[in-house]
Structure formats: C-alpha cells, structure tokens
Amino acid sequence: MGDRLSIGFDLGGTQVRAALVAGGGVRRRAAVLTDVAGGPNSVVGQFRALAAKICEGIDFDHIGAIGIAAPGPMDTETGVVDHIPTLPGWNEFPLRQRLAEEFQRPTIVENDGIAAAYGEWKHGAGKGLDHLVYVTVSTGIGGGVVVDGRLMHGRRGMAGHVGHFQIAPDGPVCSCGAVGCFEAFAAGTALGKRAHMAATGDPSGYLGSKASSEKIVSRHVVDGARLHDAECLALLREEAEYLGVGFTGLIHLFSPQRLIMGGGVAKAFDLMSDDIHAVIRRNAMAPFKDIPVVVAALGDDCGLVGAAALALAAVEPTDR
C-alpha cells in the first residue's frame, strides 16, 4: 500500500469533513452538513458514515490511526470537549474516547488551528522550517505555532488562540466576549459586517445591489474587488491593515521564519499581500520587518492532513 493510511476528520459548526490521507496527501475526501441539532451522538454517526465512504474498497486494517481537528477551546490532553460555541450540547463530551471505541484505532483530538499548522509545517508552506506561525482567517481567527522545531501545545493543549489578543483598547466585541481582539477586527465575519454597513450606505453600489437578494458576507467583498469595485477594494485595504497589525504582533511574539495565512479570507491574499507586508514593514521592529507572509499551500485540506499526520505521529513518533 506504500505510505501508511490514516483518516483525518474536521469537525465544524457547518460541515463535518473526512479525508483518507497518505504521505501528507489526500487520497479521498467526503463531507456532510453537521447535524448540530442531533448533538454529539448523531455527529459520531456522521463520522462513521464518512469513514465508510472514503474507505470503500479498502481493508480497514490498513488504517493506522484516526485524527480529528475540532474548534476550541478544548482539552486535547484528555480529548474531552470543553466548550464549542457553534456546537451546543458538546460540553464535557469525551470525543477522543468515543472515536477510539467507534473505530478501534489509536485516536487523537487536536485543536483545528494547531492541526492546520502541523499540516502546513510537515507537508505545506512551512516544510523544512523550525519556526512558523499559522493563522486561519475565516469565520473567526485561529492558528498554531511551531517554535524551535516543536509544535507548541501549551497547558491542556490550548496554545495558539492567536485571534484573542487585544489589538485595541476598544472596538468591536469579540465572539469570546472581550473587546478589541484581533479576531473582532479582522475575521471574515468582521469584514462581512463592514461590507453590510457599506451596502446599506450605498444601495446603488456593487454591494448594495447584491444586498437586495443576498446576505452580504466577506466573499462578496472579494468578488467585487476582483471586478475592481472601488468600495470593495477599500474594504480589502482596511482588512489588510488589520491583518498586518495582528500579524506584526504575532511576529514579535514568536519570531517565525514565515507566517502562513489560511482560511476563507486567504482566497483574497493576492489582493492584500502588498498592503499586509507594507504594514509589517511600517510597524515591526527592524529585525522582524522582512518576515514573509505566504498563503497556505494545502488550502482547505491543511487541518485534515494535519490531524491525520498527527495521529500517525502518535503511533509512530517523530518530531511533533
């Protein structure tokens, strides 16, 4: 069979995804809308069905381990869910134990940002580096950090909540309840809110016309910017300013060789890269001004690949 096979799951508030992974590459993938109302027991059934789909025609004995990337905060040392705001009813759910029992395979549970960081470190844009920061900019902002050639976990495996440091003493209220967090300013949700306000202020503009039939989200800003709409381009420049400020803080904190950006908003990275780097050059201390920001090489698969690779690394220990 060549490279050992493992399964990576990604648990999200919208979708549950699964991938059959070998050698850092996705062989097969499948997804289904998360049965939020059905609670954890129903979602475990979805994991089972997705695994059957991606492993069709394969002897399950070839599957070495199971890894799941899940939103936090969660205690990855025990594998017990602490609290997932988008998934009510999961508090204190023994996720690792249930999946290990379900699949009879060694199983790890990892924060989705840390799993994605590991995927990019071992198989993507961070391959060969000893120091990197991965930031996913999507509905919220999360991430993971590699320092001195080691994946940083911290107390209870909860390190890397890079969206929840304060970049302003006031400002919008964050999903965590604090005010002025990086996430509150720069997440895709925040960009979508600013776009909605722009659409309301100019009903005849690109965003205003879209708002007549759709809910305005960050994707509309990117679409409009690619059509050279001035309002959308201005919104992306503002987004790049916020990202640059947050990224500069992370660069100062962790001194990475590279900062890797993933998530839905990263699809507009080519439109924001120059502005993001200009903010870093403006704000960073001299030794940090040249740290490059790059887009995630694995795209949406980095969490799936990372979770699957971490699971195999737990069975066949390598550098973590």
N, C-alpha and C positions, 0 to 999 in steps of 0.2 A: 504493500500500500504506500510505500515511500514515507513521507513525513507523518508523524503521529497526528491523529484527528482529535479535535476537541470541539465542543459546542459552546458558542457564546450567545448569551441572551441579553437583551436590553429591555429593561422594564421602564416604561414611560407612562405618563398620565393619559396620553393619546393612543400610543401603539405599544404592543409587545412585539419585539423582533427577535429573530433567531438566525444564527449563521453556523454552518459547518466550516470549520477553519483548519487549514493545514499549512505549516510553514509560513504563517503570517498572511496567508491569502484566503479569501472567502471562496469556498467551492460552491456552496448553495446558500440561499437565504430565503426567508419567508417572514411574513408579518401579518398581524391581525389587530383590529381596534381593541384596545384594552377594555375588558369588562369591569369597569370601575364599580358599577352598581353591584356586581356579583361578589365583590370582595376578594380576598387573597385565595380562598379555596378554589374559586372559579378561575382565577388567573393561573394558578398552578395547573389546572386542566388545560389552559391555553398553551402553557409551556410544553406540556406533554404532547398535544396535538401538533405543535410546530416542530418539535423534535422528530416526531414520526414522519412529518412531511419532508424535512431536509435530509433525513437518514434513510429514505425509501431505497430499498435495494442494497443497503449496506449492513453488514453484520455489526450489531451494536457493540460487540466485543472489541471492535477496532476503535471505539470512542474511549479516549484515555481519561478525560475529565470534563467537568461542566463548570463554566464561569458565568456569573450574572453581574451585569452592570446595572446599578439601581441609583435613583436620586437620593440625596441625603437630606438631613443628617441621618446616618445610620452607623451602628456599631459593627464594623467589619471584622473585628476581632472575634466576636461571638456569632456574627451572622444574623443578628436579630435587628429587625427594623425598629428604629427609634420613633421617627415621625416623618411621613412624606405628605406635604401639604396637598399635593394633587391626587393623593390616593387615600381617601378616608377609610378607616377601618383596619389599617395595617399596623397600628401601633403595637409594639411588642410581638410582632409575628416572627416566628423562628424560620426565616426564609431559607437559610443555608441547610438547616436540618431537614426541612420538608423536601427540598430538591434532592438532597443526598439520598433520602429514603425513596423518593419517586424514581430516580434514575439508577440508584445503586452504583454510583460513581463518585470519586473524590470531587468535592464541590467547593468553590469559593464564591463569596459575595464581595463585590468591590463597589465603592462609590463610582458613579459613571464618569466623573471628571478624571479621577485617578486612573481608571481603566483606559480611558481615551489617551491620557498622557503616556501610559505604558505602551499602548499600541503604536503611537507615533514614535516613541523612543526606540522600540525594538524593530519596527517594520515600516516606518514612515519618515516624516521630515526631520526627525531627531535621531535617526540611526547613526551610531558611532559617536554621539556626544556624551559627555559626562555631566553636563549642566544644562537643563532646559526648563522652561515654563510652558505649559499648555493651557490655553484659555478657550473655552467654548462660549460663544456669544449667540444665544438663541432666545428662548422664552425668558430664561434667566441667564446668569453668568456663573460658570463653574470652572473647575480646572484641576490640574495636578502639577507636581513639581518633581524634577529629578535633580538631586544635588550630590556632588562627589560620586557620581556613578551609582547612586542608590535612589530608588523610588521612595519618596517621602510619604509616610503614613500618619505619624503623629499619634497623640493619645486617642485610643479607641478607633484608630484608622480614619480620623475625621480631618486630617490636614488638607489644605488645598482649597478651602472655600474662598476662592480669590475674588468672588463677587461681593463679599461682605466686609470690605474695609471702607472706611468713610473717606470720600474724596472732597467733601464739602461739609461745613458745619450746619448747613441747612439744605433744603431742596426737597425732592420728592420722597415720599415714604416708600421704603423697600418692601419686598414680599416678606422679609424676615421681621418687619415691624420697626426697624431703625430708620433713621432719616439720613439721606445723603450718601448712601452706599454706592459704590461703583456700579453695581447691578441696577440700582434705581435710575441712574443716569444713562447707562449705555446698553442695557439688554435690548433685545429685539422688541420686547413688549414696550419699553420706554420709547424707542424710535417710532413704534406704531402709534403710541399716544400723541406724540408730537405731530405725526403725519395726520392724524384725525383732526387735531386742532387746526392745522393748516388747511385741510379740506373744508372745514366749517367756515374758516375765514375767507376762503375764495372758492365759492361753489362752481364758478365757471372754469377753474383751472383743471389740470390733469387729475389731481387727487380729488377735487370736488366732484368732477364728473364720474369718477369711479365710486364715490361715496353714495351716489344716487341708487346704486344697485348692489353694492357690496360693503362689507365691513372693512374699513381701511386698516391694514396691518403693514409691517415693515417691508414685506415683499413688494407692495405697491410702490414704495419709495425707490427700491432698486430698479423695478421695471421702468418707472418714469425717468430715473436718472440715465438709464441706457438709451432712452429716447431724447436725451438732452433737455428734459424739462428743467427750467431754472429753479423752481421751487424744490423739486426733488434733489437736485444737485446741492442746493444749500442745506437741506436736511442731512445729506450724507456728509457734507463738510463738518456740520455740527457733531454728528455721530463720530466722525474720525477724531475730532478734538477730544471728546470724552474718552474714547478708546485710548488715544495717545496719552492722556493724563493717567489713566488707570494702568496702562502698560508700563509707563515710566516708573510708577510706584513699585510694581512687581519686579522690574529690572533692578531697581535699587535694593529691594529686599533679598533677592535670590541670586543676583549676578549670573544670569544664564548666558550660555553661548548663543542661544537663539530663543525667541519667543514664538510659539506656534499658535495660530488662531484657527479655531474650528467653529462649528455650529452654523445655523442658517444664515446669520448675518455675514459670515465669511464668504458667502457667494458674491458679495459686493466688494471683496477685498481689493480687487484690481482697481476699483474706482476710488478707494480710500487709502491705498498704500502710501502714496506720496505724502498725503496730509498727516497720516499717523506717524510716519518717520520724521516729518518736519516738527511735530510736537515733541517727539522724543529728543531730537537734536536741540530744540529750544529749552526743554525743561531738565534734561538729565545732567548729572554731574559729568565732568569731562571723560572719565574712563568708561562711561556707560553709553555715550552718545551714538556709538556705531553698532550697538546690538541690533541685529536684524530681526524684523518680524516677518514671518512667512505663513502661508496658508497650509492647513493640514493636508498631507499627501494622501491620507486614507479616506478623506471626506467623511461621509456619514457612517462609514464602517469602522472608524477608529475605536469606538467603545466596544463593539462586538469582537473585533480582533484582539483588543487588549484584554478583555475578560477571558476569552478563550486561551490566550497565551499565558496569562497569569495562572489559570487553572492548571495548565500543563507544567508550568514552572514550579507549582506547589508539589506536583507529583515527582517531577524530575528537576530538582532545584538547580537554578542558575542564578545569575545576578538579578536581584529584584530591587 
